[in-house]
Amino acid sequence: MKPIVFNGDDSAYISTYDGLNHKIWNETTGPIVSLRASVRKHYLDQQGYKCAYCRMLKRENHGLSWDVEHIVPKSEHPRFLFEPENLALACKECNLSKLDQKVFARPLRKNALYPRGKEHYTIIHPHYDKYEDHMEIAGFGGKVIYIPKNKGKGKETFIMCDLLRFSYDYGDWKDFSYAITKEVSEFVNRCPADATSKDISRFLSTLNFTINPDFAEHSIR
Ligand SMILES: [Zn+2]
């Protein structure tokens, strides 16, 4: 994913930023409004209209569907407010769940530069990590569940962005939902850090056995 390059009015505005008052980000008038729109447009395009954390596809442009996400929370480190590699787009649900939670693997030195490289983060970093290395998205009859591939970033992202919420969406398939929710939670707890995609596949095939065959017949394709 290419980070945004600010120019024109946007970069002029950024040059006036004091590095402290992150609350300017949410102002509803002034230059920040068009700057936010530039960021949204750039990352929607880069991410193919998919959330950085759950990869859910939403073919909408407006800010009612998408939040500009500060990967390192802006309240925690306001000086990274306009750092292009700290910006991405997230769906409302992931963003709300993630909120101001810490994402650094180690505390940051005062006034340190933005840590570049995946090793500095506990969650899947949209600019530095390959999503598929850490998360398996499995489809069941047109719906999806998320299976962390490891106890590190996979598990952390799963918890921080509440990706378990997708399992609740099974709604009317009550037994199915319960079985999956339970199994995935257990899997997260026992998944070894070096689990391979083979291990994941084995887990998926176990899941199939736990599904009530009456449901399976109608729901799984
Ligand atoms: Zn999301």
Boltz pocket constraint, residues with backbone or C-beta under 6 A from the ligand:
constraints:
  - pocket:
      binder: B
      contacts: [[A, 51], [A, 52], [A, 53], [A, 54], [A, 55], [A, 56], [A, 90], [A, 91], [A, 92], [A, 93], [A, 94], [A, 95]]
      max_distance: 6.0
